[in-house]
Amino acid sequence: MRTAAALPVFLANPVFAASPTYNWSGFYAGLTAGATRSSSHETTSLPCTEPFGVGAICATTFSGNGPLVLSAMNGSFSQTQFTGGVDAGYNWQNGPGVYGVELDLESFKGASRSGAFTSPAFGSPVVLNSSVDADWLFTARGRIGYAFDRVLAYATGGLAFTRLNANFSYTDTSGDTGSWSGTQNKVGWVVGGGLQWALSSAWSVKAEYLYVNFGSISASGAIVNPTFGYSNAVSTSADLTAQIARAGVNYKF
């Protein structure tokens, strides 16, 4: 009888009680850092607008550089760069289900390429540059996850915001030069997922992947030969997507 009576006291001892389940509910904020792989696909149009098609650019001129421009400035290019910033959010937990919202602001770069080509018509150098760039990325996302006590697996998605700057240029030794650009505030979409580990009641770390899509931006202008005064219209449309892999540390208040 004395053994049976002592059993509840034995089990209630903190040393033998089960560890409490971690609760993900509450506000949090922290820092993130990682890498972004930005990709752009550009499409360039070069109609023949030079008078009588006599310039070095016109795509219909047998000896022109138009086909070279169209070949070099249609296609895809990518670039990998560092990204880092801050995030903040709030979680609600119901059983193992965790639901939340998160905002983050971080550095963000696009993609660029530069190429020096040999003119098939004149055998002289032609330099072409393309860039679709940005300085920052802001996302507003929902999160839904499943908690395995101190480990949270989650999916996330929402809106992405940035200001895209598209710049393109052409130079050749015939004296033809041109630059055309466009700038636009863009709203895109973002999806991804990650794992988060609670190190203590307040601190956690996470590993996260995001895919961002901003659609396209357009720019138009002209390639001009100042010596003879002719010009040829040119326009380029380029999109921007990015894959972001990053780690983060958060503090829950």
N, C-alpha and C positions, 0 to 999 in steps of 0.2 A: 504494500500500500504506500509506504514511504517513497519507493522508487517511482510509482505512478504519479504521485503528487508532485514530485520534483521535476517531472518531464516538461511541463509547460514553462517552468522557470528556466530550465536548461535551454529550451528552444528560443526563449525570448532574449537570451544573452546576445548582445550585439556581435560577439565574435562568431556566433553560429547562424545569425540571421542572414537571409538572402540579400545580396547587394541590390540597392534600389535601382529601378529602371531609369535610364537617362531621359530627360524631358527636353525636346528641341524647341518648345514654345518660347517666344520672346524676340525682342529686337537684337540685332547684331550688326557689326560693321567691321571692315578689315581692309587688307591690302591684297592685290593680285599681281602676278608677274608670269610671263611666259613668252611664247612665240606666235606670230601670226603669219600664215601663208596666204598672201593676197594674189588673186588671179584676175586678169582682164582679157576680154576678147574684143578686138576692134574690127570695125568694118569701115573701109574708106571708099569714098566715091570721088572720081576724078573725071567729070565730063569735060569734053574739049570745048573750051571757051576762048582760047587764043585766036586772034584774027587770022583767018585762013589756015589755021593749024600749022603756023610756021615756027612756033616756039619749041623749046627743048623739052617741054613737059607733056604737051598734048598727047593723049593716049592713042589718037588715031594717026599720029605722024609716025611714019616708018622708022625714023631715026630718033624718036623722042624717048624720054625716060618714064613716060606714063606707066607702061607695063611693069617697070621695076618698082615704082611707087605702090601700085596696086598689089604686087606680090609681097612686098616687104611690110605693108601696113594693113594687111588683112590676116588675122590669125590671133593666136593666144600667147600670153606671156605671164610669168609669175615671179614673185619675189618673197623671200622670208625675212622678217625683221622682228625685233624685240617689241613686246608690248607690256605695259604695266599700268596700274591705276588703283582705284579705291572702289569698294562696294558696300552696300548697306541693304538691310531687308528685315522682314518679320516672318516668323513661322508660327503656325498653329498646328498642334498635334492632337489627333483623336485616335487612341489606340496606337497601332503601328503606323497609321497614315499621317503624313506630314504635308501640310499645304502652306504655301507662302508666296511672297512677292519680293523681288530683288531689283535694285537699281545699281548700275555701275558706270563709271566714267574712266576711260583709259586712253593712253596714247595709241595711235593707230596710223599705219602707213599703207599706201596702196602698192601699185606695181609700176615699174618703168623699164624701158629698154632703149638702147641706142645702138645703131648699126652703121658701119661704113661699108658701102657697096661700090662696085665698079660699074659704071654706066656701060650697058651693052652697046649703046650707040656711039659713044665718044671715047670709051676706055678711060674715063676720068672719074675721080672720087665723087660719090654722092653720100651725104650723111642724113640719116632719118632718125628722129627721136620721138618717142611716145611715152607719156606718163599719165596715170590716173591715180591721183594722190589725195590724201586727207591728213589731218593732224590729230583728230580725236574721234572717239567712238563712245556713244552713250546708248545703253540699252535699258529697257523697262520690261521685265519678264515675270511671268508666273512660274512657280515651281511646285511640282507634285512628287512625293517620294514615299518610300517605305523604310521605316527605321528598324534595324536589327540592333536594338539597344543603342550602343554608342556609334554605330555605323549607319549612315544614311545614304541610300541610293536614290537618285532623283533624276527626273527629266525636267527640262525648262524650255520656255519659248515665249516670244513676244515681239516687240518692236525695237528697231535699231535706228539710230539717227547719226548723221555726219554731214559734213560739207565737202563735196567732191570737187576737185580741181583737175580738169583734163587739159593737157598741153601737148601739142604736136608741132614738129618743125621739119623743114626740108632745106638743104643747101647743096648746091653743086658748083663746079668750077666754071660753068658757063655764066655765072652771075645770078642765077635764079635763086631766090630765097623766099621763104614763106613760113609763117607761124600762125596757128589757129588754136583757140582755146575756149573753154567753157567752164563756168563755176555754178554750182547748184546745191542748195540744201536738199538732202535726200532723206526719205523715210523708207527703210527696208524692213526685213523680217529676220529673226534669229531663232534657231532651235539648237538644242544640245542636251547634255546630261553630264552627270558626274557622281563622285563618291566623296562623302565628308565624314571625318572621324573626330569624335569628341575626345580631346585629350584630358579635359577636366570639366568642372561644372561651367566654366566660362569660355575656355579656349578650344578652338577646333581648327583643323586643317582640311583642305579639299584639293581634289584634282578634277579638272573640268575641261570639256570640249564644247566649242560653239561653232556653228556654221552661220555666216552672215551673208545676206544677198541684198544689194542696193539697186539692182536694175541698171539702167544705162544712162549715160550723159552724152550730149552731142556738142560738136564744135564745128564751125565753118569759117572759111577765110579764102585766101588766094595765095598762090605762088607767083611772084612777080620778078620780071627781069627789068631792072631800072635802066639798063643801057638802051634797050629797044622799046621799052614802055609797054610790053605786052604782059598780060596776067592770065592765069588759069585758075578757075574756081576749084576748091577742094573742100570736102567735109568728111568728118570721122565721127562714128558713134562707137562708144566703148562702154562695156559694163564692168562691174566690180563685185566680186565675191571674196570671201575670206574664211579660212579655217583657223580657229584659235585654240591652242592647247596651252593651258595655264594652271598654275597652282596658286593657292590662296591661304591666308590665315585670318580667322575671324574671332572677335570677342563678343560674347553674348551678355547683354546687360540684364 
